[in-house]
Amino acid sequence: MEINYFLSEKRRLKEVLIYLNEIKIIHYNNKNLIDFKSVNNEINEINETLLSLNKCIFLICEHNFVDDLIDITPDVSKHITYCTVCEYTRK
């Protein structure tokens, strides 16, 4: 499969996670623990899927690594190396 499919799926799942985390907070605040656990299970499943997607993306990407300097604070910067295609960051 083409990497763009995996990248778009990753973006979509990350957006779903944002909404699920908001729902989780609402259920927790309303003391609705049954729905809270259900939403939490869904979040865990999506996180597992994202891990698998990241592995696939890493393996099929034709990486184009670049070195960059990012600002951590106004006085502190950090060197990073990342892929411009899949955004994988080298440790």
Buried (B, 14 or more C-beta within 10 A) or exposed (E): EEBEEBBEBBEEBEEEBEEBEEBBEEBBEEEEEEBBEBBBEBBEEBEEEBEEBBEBBEEEBEEEEEEEEEEEEEEEEEEEEBBEBBEBEEE
